Amino acid sequence: MAGQDLGAKNFTPAYLAPTTTGDMVLEGVNYASSGSGILNNTGTIWGGHISLDEQISNFVETKQEIVSRMGRREAKRLLKHKALFMVVTGANDFLNGQQLGIWQNNVSSQEAYLNILTSEFKSQLTRLYHLEARKIIVTNMPRIGCSPYMRDNYPDVTGCVASLNPPIQSYNNKLKSLLKELTANLVGFQNIRSACCHSAGAHGGVIPCFPLSRVCSNRTKYVFWDAFHLTETSNLIAAKHMMDGGLNYMLPMNIRQLLHS
């Protein structure tokens, strides 16, 4: 539906369809798999499925096909600046958790399961980012306690199965924080360990930057300029967080709030 609203004339073809070849991949590919989830073991009770990890690996194959047809530079431009990536997943992980009896156990087991989900999802979204996906749309979790499936599985409950919805709200809150964290931290740095101005040492930290040092070709891709100091790009990001960041960056308030207090 979103694709149609954006002007797409046809539904995005499935990755495994034999006709999804050639120039067709330049118009978008659908990697979705019924029953799959964030965790690789989610959906196994329903038979064959393609996990999110596998779906991302399938995208790697598509990316290689795009590069072969357009060249590295144009493929990078397409993926980073034009392509939209929509990730809709997680509901089956909750159904899996419900079938495992997690929601009927104590709160600590629920929290542990949610942490596993968000940690794995963070890794998957980070991997997608490093494959040059930039415009990523991530949906939150629907209240499955209000679904017909759950209503029929809990016939003695009137209305929504209220006990199932709080864990989903907790996950959605964690997801919101996760996406804010990734948006803030995944800014395109290719090197977060070494100095751009490099003289000696595995990370350029043995000798300070001086006229004979080697300088990286693109300092905007580095967090550190030399053995001690940040690059201009890093400083700009830090300044933005100091000026307008939330409590996870500036406590008890940011600079703008301080100026108007």
N, C-alpha and C positions, 0 to 999 in steps of 0.2 A: 504493500500500500504506500509506504513512504517513497519507494522508487517511482511509482506512478505519479505521485504528487510532485516529484522533482522533474517530471517530464519523460521518464522511461517509457518506451512504447511496448516493451515486453517484460515478462517476469525474468528475473535473473536466472540463468540456466544452472542446473545442478552440476557440481564438480565431476561426479561420476558418470554423467550422461555421455554417451559415445559421441554426441554431436558437439560437445563443449571443447572445441579445438580451434586452432588457427586464430584469426583475428577476433573471434567471438569472445575470447578471454579478456580482450581489451575493454569490453563493455561491462565487465563484472561477472562474478562467479558466486554461486550459493553453496556453502560448505555444510549447511545444517544437517543434522542427523536426529531423527526422532528417538527419544529415550535417552539421549546423551546428557552429560552434565559437566561440571567443573572437574570432578574426580573421575579418574579413569575407570573405576569399578562401578560407577553409577550407570544403571541401565542394563547391566548384565542379565538381570532376571527377565528382561523383555526380549532377549535374543541379540542378534547382531546389531551393532551400533558403532558410530564413529565418535570417539571422545573429543573434547575440545582440543586436547594436545595433538591428536591426530589431524584434526581439522586445520590447525595452524601449520602442521607439517605439509598438508595438502596445499596450503597457500604458498609454501616455499616452492613447491613444484610449479604453481601458476606463475609466481614471480620470475622464475627462471625462464618460463615460456615468454613472458612479457619482455624480459631483457633480450632474448634471442630475436624478438620481432622488432623491437624499438631501439635497442642499444641501451647501454648502462645509464647514460645521462638522462635520456628521455623517460626511461622506465622509472628512475628515481624521482623525476619531476612529476610524473603521473601519480605515483603512489603517495608522495609527500604532500602534494598541493591540490590534487583533484579528486583522488579516490576517497570514498566514504566507507568506513568499516563499521558494521553493526553487529554487536555481540549481545545476543539474547540467550542467557543460560542461567541455570541454578535451580529452577523449580523442581527438576527431577532429582537433584541432590537432596532437596527437602523431602520429597516423596520417599527417596531411598532411606533417609534418616528416620522418617516416620515408620517405615517398614522394619527398620532395625530396632525400633523401640526407643530411640534416643530421646524423643520428646516426652516420653513417659518416665524417663529417669530423672536424676537430680539436675539441678541447674548447672553444676560444674561440668557435667558431661555434654550438655547442650553448648556451653561456652567453648569447650574444647573443640567440638565439631565445627562450630562457626569459625573459630580461629584457623582450623585446617582449611576450610573452604576459602576464606579471604586470603590466606597465605598462598595457596595454590593459584588462585585467580590473579593475585598480584604478579606471580611469576609468569603466568600466561600472557597477561597484558603487557608486561615488560618485554617479553620475547616478541610479541607482535610489534611493539614500538621499534625494537632493534631491527625488525625486518622492514622498517621505513614506513610503517603505518603511522599516520599522524592524526587524522580526523576520525577518531574512534568514538562511536556512540555505544554506551553501555546502559542497558535497562536494569531497573531494580526488580525485586521479587514481588509477584502478586500474592495476595492473601489467600493461600490455598485452603485455608480453613473455611472459606466461604464457597468453595467449588462444589459442584454437584457430586463429584467423586467422594469428597470428605463428608458431605451431608448424608450420603447413602451409607457410608462406612460407620457413621455415628448416628443412627436413626433415633436414638433417645435424646439427642441434643436438639434444642429448638434454635433455629437460625444457624449462624456460623459456628463452627467448632472453635470456640474462643481460645482454647488452650494451645492451638497450633499457630495462631497468628503472632503472639509476642516474640517467638524466636525469629520469625520472618522480619518483624520490625527491627529487631536487634541486628540482624544481618544487613538490612538496608542501611541502618545507621553506620555500620562498619564499612559498607561499600562506599557510602558517601565520603567518609574520611579517607578511605583508600584512594578514591579517584582524585580527591584534592591533593593528597600526598604525591601521587604519580604525576599529576599536572604540574605541580611545583618542582619536582625533582627531575623529571625526564625532559630536559630542555635541549637535548641534542648533543651533549658532551660525549665525545668519543674516547676521551682519556681523563679519568678522574684520579689517577695515581701519580703520574709523572709531570715534571716541569716542562713547559713549552721551551724555555730557555735552558738548554741542557748542556752540562759540561762533563760531569763524572758521576758515577753511581748508577745503579739499576734504574733509579727514578729521577736522576738529575739532582739529587739532594746533597751530594758531597761537597761540591764547589759552587759558590754563588754565581749568578749570572754575570758575565763580563764580556768585553768586545769579541773575544775569540770563541764564545760559546755557540753551539748550534741552536738555531731557532726553528721551531715547528712552522710548517707552511700555513697553517690556519689556527691562529691563537684562539678563535671563538669556540673551537672544539675542545679546549683544555680548561680544566678548573684552575690549575696553578700556572702562574707565569714563571716563577722561579722556585727555588727551594723553600721559600717561605710565603710568598705573596700570591694572591689570587689574580686571575686575568681580569681585564675590564668587564668582560661578559659576566663573570662570576660576581664581581662587585656590584654590577647593575642589578642582578637578581637579588643579592643580599640587601641592597638598598631598598628595593621594592618591598621585600618582606618586612624590613624595619619600618617603612613608611606606612604600609597598609595591611600588614600581615595579621593573622589571628593570634590567639594566645599560645599556639604551639610555636610561634616565632618570637613574639614580643610579649613580655609579662611585666606588669599587669595590663599594659595597653601599648598600642603602637604609637609611632611619632605623631601621626596625624591626629589621633585621639588625644594625645598629650597636648598638642598645640591648641586644641579647642576645648580643653577641660577647664 
